[in-house]
Amino acid sequence: MEQLQLVQEWDKTFPQSEKVTHEKVTFVNHFGIPLAADLYIPIEANGKLPALAVCGPFGACKEQASGLYAQTMAERGFLTIAFDPSFTGESGGTPRGMHSPDINVEDFQAAVDYLSTHAQVDPSRIGIIGICGWGGMALQTACLDTRIKATVVSTMYDMSRIAGNGYFDEADSKEARLEARKAINAQRTEDFKNGSYAKAGGVVDPLPEDSPFFVKDYYDYYKTPRGYHVRSLNSNEGWNVTSNTSLMNTRLFTYAKEIESAVFIIHGEKAHSCYMSKDAYALLEGENKKLLLIPDAVHTDLYDGGNKNYIPFDAMVSFFEEYLK
């Protein structure tokens, strides 16, 4: 089994809370990849607790937004873990900087495995939170894992839609997809020749003055002290160029309308990505499905709250309290 090297000192992008205990834990997914996570437990915890697994954004690490969500929800009475996905952060798996929708859904399920067997967790009260691209993975996991009783999806990206259609569906054509396939397969050949994987690059740096707003939004989080982290792919070299291979040939949410558990989708009203949450919500069925649009908030405002504490933690607590009974 691959041995993980875990940093024990506090190295998050947010301050440590005195209301919870924190420790590093590990667990293994069904592909045999060991995953690293931060475990947060309320100091005044009594009895079996409701539990949450948190991940995202896509290309971030658990020391960024997912850790903030996990710690804050632990302050509110939940046992939580924020984990690094396979091939990223402190988790195992080689080559580094890869992703795959089936493995990433399995990562979420492995986190549920861990929570289901934790001595302080009530296994009948488990939920998940997915942020950005991991919001899409969370929703996909909710399609599959009946142990999950409630799912929060925050500032969601459907990564399969981006891979297949481009941003804002501007490359949604047979011709555009053919050119994308040619490029990624040419890169596979080059990678094989070189014996290494070319990196796509994280958020562009330096930032061109004529960049679209959403690129500037990402830069403001990933490339500044606000959110930079040394183990974040988006803050540094990014994913492998060829890592999109699986997503280009996959579509998430095929069975979204069959999700019987509760789902709460949250998005910034002014986020460039808001259309993906609205469209995903339209696929869901049942009175236990909710959509909340945060006025004036842009995409990364729901990573760390922005300058107006946009993350609706009170609404999230109320949602989980209702459905994790």
C-alpha positions as CSV (number, residue, x, y, z in Angstrom):
1,M,0.0,0.0,0.0
2,E,1.3,3.4,-0.9
3,Q,2.4,5.4,2.1
4,L,1.2,8.9,2.3
5,Q,3.3,11.8,3.7
6,L,0.9,14.1,5.5
7,V,1.7,17.6,6.7
8,Q,0.7,17.8,10.4
9,E,1.0,21.5,11.0
10,W,-1.9,23.8,10.2
11,D,-1.4,25.0,6.6
12,K,-4.9,26.0,5.5
13,T,-6.0,29.1,3.7
14,F,-8.4,29.8,6.6
15,P,-7.8,30.2,10.4
16,Q,-8.1,27.2,12.7
17,S,-11.3,27.1,14.8
18,E,-11.2,26.6,18.6
19,K,-14.6,25.0,18.5
20,V,-13.6,21.8,16.8
21,T,-10.8,19.2,17.0
22,H,-8.8,18.5,13.9
23,E,-6.7,15.5,12.7
24,K,-5.4,14.0,9.5
25,V,-7.0,10.6,8.5
26,T,-6.6,8.3,5.6
27,F,-8.8,5.7,3.9
28,V,-8.7,3.6,0.7
29,N,-11.0,3.7,-2.2
30,H,-12.1,0.6,-4.3
31,F,-9.3,1.3,-6.8
32,G,-6.8,0.8,-4.0
33,I,-5.8,4.5,-3.9
34,P,-5.2,5.9,-0.4
35,L,-7.0,9.2,0.2
36,A,-6.0,11.9,2.7
37,A,-8.5,13.9,4.6
38,D,-8.9,16.4,7.4
39,L,-11.3,15.3,10.1
40,Y,-13.2,17.9,12.1
41,I,-15.3,17.1,15.2
42,P,-17.2,19.5,17.4
43,I,-15.5,19.8,20.8
44,E,-18.8,19.6,22.6
45,A,-20.0,16.5,20.6
46,N,-22.3,14.1,22.4
47,G,-23.5,10.8,21.1
48,K,-23.6,9.7,17.5
49,L,-23.3,12.7,15.1
50,P,-24.6,13.4,11.6
51,A,-21.7,13.5,9.2
52,L,-20.6,15.2,6.0
53,A,-18.0,14.5,3.4
54,V,-16.8,17.6,1.5
55,C,-14.7,18.0,-1.6
56,G,-13.9,20.6,-4.2
57,P,-13.4,22.8,-6.1
58,F,-12.1,20.8,-9.1
59,G,-8.3,21.3,-9.0
60,A,-8.2,22.6,-5.5
61,C,-7.0,20.9,-2.3
62,K,-8.6,20.3,1.0
63,E,-6.7,23.2,2.6
64,Q,-8.8,25.6,0.5
65,A,-12.6,25.8,0.2
66,S,-13.6,22.3,1.1
67,G,-11.7,22.6,4.4
68,L,-13.5,25.9,5.2
69,Y,-16.9,24.3,4.6
70,A,-16.0,21.2,6.6
71,Q,-14.6,23.1,9.6
72,T,-17.6,25.6,9.6
73,M,-20.1,22.8,9.4
74,A,-18.3,21.0,12.3
75,E,-18.7,24.2,14.3
76,R,-22.4,23.8,13.7
77,G,-22.5,20.2,15.1
78,F,-21.6,17.9,12.3
79,L,-18.6,15.5,12.1
80,T,-17.0,16.3,8.8
81,I,-14.1,15.3,6.5
82,A,-12.6,17.3,3.7
83,F,-10.6,15.1,1.4
84,D,-8.2,15.3,-1.5
85,P,-9.3,13.3,-4.6
86,S,-7.2,10.6,-6.1
87,F,-4.0,11.7,-7.8
88,T,-4.1,15.2,-6.1
89,G,-3.1,17.0,-2.9
90,E,-1.9,14.6,-0.2
91,S,-3.8,11.7,-1.6
92,G,-2.2,8.9,-3.4
93,G,-2.3,7.6,-7.0
94,T,0.0,8.0,-10.0
95,P,0.4,9.7,-12.3
96,R,-0.3,12.9,-10.5
97,G,-2.7,15.5,-11.8
98,M,-5.2,13.0,-13.3
99,H,-9.0,12.8,-12.9
100,S,-11.7,10.5,-14.1
101,P,-15.5,10.7,-13.3
102,D,-15.7,7.0,-12.2
103,I,-12.7,7.3,-9.9
104,N,-13.9,10.6,-8.5
105,V,-17.4,9.3,-7.7
106,E,-15.6,6.4,-6.0
107,D,-13.6,8.9,-4.0
108,F,-16.8,10.3,-2.6
109,Q,-18.2,6.8,-1.9
110,A,-14.9,5.9,-0.1
111,A,-15.4,9.0,2.1
112,V,-18.9,7.7,2.9
113,D,-17.4,4.3,3.7
114,Y,-15.1,6.0,6.2
115,L,-17.9,8.0,7.8
116,S,-20.3,5.0,7.9
117,T,-17.9,3.1,10.1
118,H,-16.6,5.9,12.3
119,A,-17.4,5.4,16.0
120,Q,-18.9,8.8,16.5
121,V,-21.1,8.8,13.4
122,D,-24.7,7.8,13.0
123,P,-24.5,6.0,9.6
124,S,-28.2,6.7,8.9
125,R,-27.4,10.5,8.9
126,I,-24.7,11.0,6.2
127,G,-24.6,13.8,3.7
128,I,-22.1,15.2,1.2
129,I,-21.1,18.7,0.0
130,G,-19.5,19.2,-3.4
131,I,-18.0,22.6,-4.5
132,C,-17.6,23.7,-8.1
133,G,-16.6,20.8,-10.3
134,W,-17.0,18.5,-7.3
135,G,-20.6,19.8,-7.1
136,G,-21.2,17.9,-10.3
137,M,-19.4,14.8,-8.9
138,A,-21.4,15.0,-5.7
139,L,-24.7,15.0,-7.7
140,Q,-23.4,12.1,-9.7
141,T,-22.6,10.2,-6.5
142,A,-26.1,11.0,-5.1
143,C,-27.4,9.2,-8.2
144,L,-25.6,6.0,-7.1
145,D,-25.0,5.9,-3.3
146,T,-28.2,5.3,-1.3
147,R,-26.4,5.8,2.0
148,I,-26.3,9.5,1.2
149,K,-29.4,11.1,2.6
150,A,-28.7,14.7,1.6
151,T,-26.4,16.5,-0.8
152,V,-25.4,20.1,-1.1
153,V,-24.1,21.3,-4.4
154,S,-22.3,24.7,-4.3
155,T,-21.3,26.9,-7.2
156,M,-21.5,23.8,-9.4
157,Y,-19.7,23.0,-12.6
158,D,-20.7,20.0,-14.8
159,M,-17.2,19.1,-15.9
160,S,-18.5,16.7,-18.5
161,R,-20.4,19.5,-20.2
162,I,-17.4,21.7,-20.1
163,A,-15.2,19.0,-21.6
164,G,-17.7,18.2,-24.3
165,N,-19.2,21.6,-25.1
166,G,-16.7,24.2,-23.9
167,Y,-17.6,27.1,-21.7
168,F,-21.1,28.4,-22.2
169,D,-21.6,25.6,-24.8
170,E,-19.7,27.6,-27.4
171,A,-18.0,24.4,-28.7
172,D,-21.1,22.3,-28.8
173,S,-20.7,20.8,-32.3
174,K,-19.4,17.7,-34.0
175,E,-16.6,19.7,-35.6
176,A,-15.4,21.4,-32.4
177,R,-15.4,18.1,-30.6
178,L,-13.4,16.4,-33.4
179,E,-10.7,19.1,-33.2
180,A,-10.6,18.7,-29.4
181,R,-10.2,14.9,-29.7
182,K,-7.4,15.4,-32.3
183,A,-5.5,17.7,-30.0
184,I,-5.8,15.5,-26.9
185,N,-4.8,12.4,-28.7
186,A,-1.8,14.1,-30.4
187,Q,-0.8,15.0,-26.8
188,R,-1.1,11.4,-25.7
189,T,1.4,10.4,-28.4
190,E,3.8,13.2,-27.3
191,D,3.5,12.2,-23.6
192,F,4.3,8.6,-24.5
193,K,7.3,9.6,-26.5
194,N,8.6,11.8,-23.7
195,G,7.8,9.5,-20.8
196,S,6.0,12.3,-18.9
197,Y,2.8,14.1,-18.9
198,A,2.5,17.7,-20.1
199,K,0.7,20.0,-17.7
200,A,-2.2,22.2,-18.8
201,G,-1.2,25.0,-16.4
202,G,-3.3,26.2,-13.6
203,V,-5.0,29.7,-13.5
204,V,-3.2,31.9,-16.0
205,D,-0.4,33.9,-14.5
206,P,0.4,36.7,-15.3
207,L,-3.1,37.7,-15.9
208,P,-3.8,39.3,-19.3
209,E,-5.6,42.6,-19.0
210,D,-8.3,41.5,-21.5
211,S,-9.1,38.3,-19.7
212,P,-12.8,37.4,-19.2
213,F,-14.2,38.3,-15.8
214,F,-14.5,34.7,-14.7
215,V,-10.7,34.2,-15.4
216,K,-10.0,37.3,-13.3
217,D,-12.3,35.8,-10.6
218,Y,-10.3,32.6,-10.5
219,Y,-7.0,34.5,-10.4
220,D,-8.2,36.6,-7.5
221,Y,-8.8,33.3,-5.5
222,Y,-6.1,30.8,-6.6
223,K,-3.2,33.2,-7.3
224,T,-3.4,35.6,-4.4
225,P,-3.0,35.1,-0.6
226,R,-6.8,34.8,-0.4
227,G,-6.7,31.2,-1.7
228,Y,-3.2,30.2,-3.0
229,H,-2.0,26.8,-1.8
230,V,1.2,25.0,-2.8
231,R,-0.7,21.7,-3.3
232,S,-3.5,23.2,-5.3
233,L,-3.4,22.3,-9.0
234,N,-5.2,25.4,-10.0
235,S,-2.8,27.6,-8.0
236,N,0.2,25.9,-9.8
237,E,0.9,23.7,-12.8
238,G,-2.7,22.4,-13.3
239,W,-4.0,19.1,-14.5
240,N,-2.3,16.9,-17.0
241,V,-3.4,18.0,-20.5
242,T,-4.7,14.5,-21.3
243,S,-6.6,14.1,-18.0
244,N,-9.8,15.3,-19.8
245,T,-9.9,12.1,-21.9
246,S,-12.6,10.4,-19.8
247,L,-14.7,13.5,-19.3
248,M,-14.8,14.2,-23.1
249,N,-16.5,10.8,-23.6
250,T,-18.8,10.9,-20.6
251,R,-21.9,12.7,-19.5
252,L,-22.9,13.2,-15.9
253,F,-26.5,13.2,-14.5
254,T,-27.9,10.5,-16.8
255,Y,-30.0,9.3,-13.9
256,A,-30.4,12.6,-12.0
257,K,-34.2,12.5,-12.1
258,E,-34.0,9.2,-10.1
259,I,-32.3,10.7,-7.1
260,E,-34.7,10.1,-4.2
261,S,-32.6,11.7,-1.5
262,A,-32.6,15.5,-0.8
263,V,-30.5,17.9,-2.9
264,F,-29.8,21.5,-2.2
265,I,-28.2,23.4,-5.1
266,I,-26.6,26.8,-4.3
267,H,-25.2,29.2,-6.8
268,G,-24.2,32.9,-7.1
269,E,-26.8,34.8,-9.2
270,K,-24.0,36.6,-11.1
271,A,-21.6,33.6,-11.5
272,H,-20.6,32.8,-15.0
273,S,-21.4,29.2,-14.2
274,C,-24.9,29.7,-12.9
275,Y,-26.5,28.1,-16.0
276,M,-25.1,24.7,-15.1
277,S,-26.8,24.7,-11.7
278,K,-30.1,25.9,-13.1
279,D,-30.0,23.2,-15.8
280,A,-29.0,20.5,-13.3
281,Y,-31.8,21.5,-10.9
282,A,-34.3,21.2,-13.8
283,L,-33.4,17.5,-14.1
284,L,-34.3,16.8,-10.5
285,E,-37.7,15.5,-9.3
286,G,-39.4,15.7,-5.9
287,E,-40.2,18.2,-3.2
288,N,-36.9,17.5,-1.4
289,K,-35.0,19.3,-4.2
290,K,-34.1,23.0,-3.6
291,L,-32.3,25.8,-5.6
292,L,-31.0,28.9,-3.9
293,L,-29.5,31.7,-6.0
294,I,-27.4,34.2,-3.9
295,P,-27.9,37.8,-5.1
296,D,-24.9,39.6,-6.4
297,A,-22.5,36.6,-5.8
298,V,-20.0,35.5,-8.4
299,H,-18.5,32.0,-8.7
300,T,-15.6,32.2,-6.2
301,D,-17.7,34.1,-3.7
302,L,-19.0,30.7,-2.7
303,Y,-15.4,29.3,-2.2
304,D,-14.6,31.4,0.8
305,G,-17.6,33.8,1.3
306,G,-16.1,36.6,-0.7
307,N,-16.3,40.1,0.9
308,K,-19.9,39.7,2.0
309,N,-19.9,36.2,3.6
310,Y,-22.0,34.9,0.7
311,I,-21.9,31.2,1.7
312,P,-25.3,30.4,3.2
313,F,-24.2,28.2,6.1
314,D,-27.4,28.8,8.1
315,A,-29.5,27.5,5.1
316,M,-27.2,24.5,4.7
317,V,-27.5,23.6,8.4
318,S,-31.3,23.9,8.2
319,F,-31.3,21.7,5.1
320,F,-29.1,19.0,6.7
321,E,-31.0,19.1,10.0
322,E,-34.3,18.5,8.0
323,Y,-33.0,15.6,6.0
324,L,-30.4,14.0,8.3
325,K,-32.9,13.1,11.0
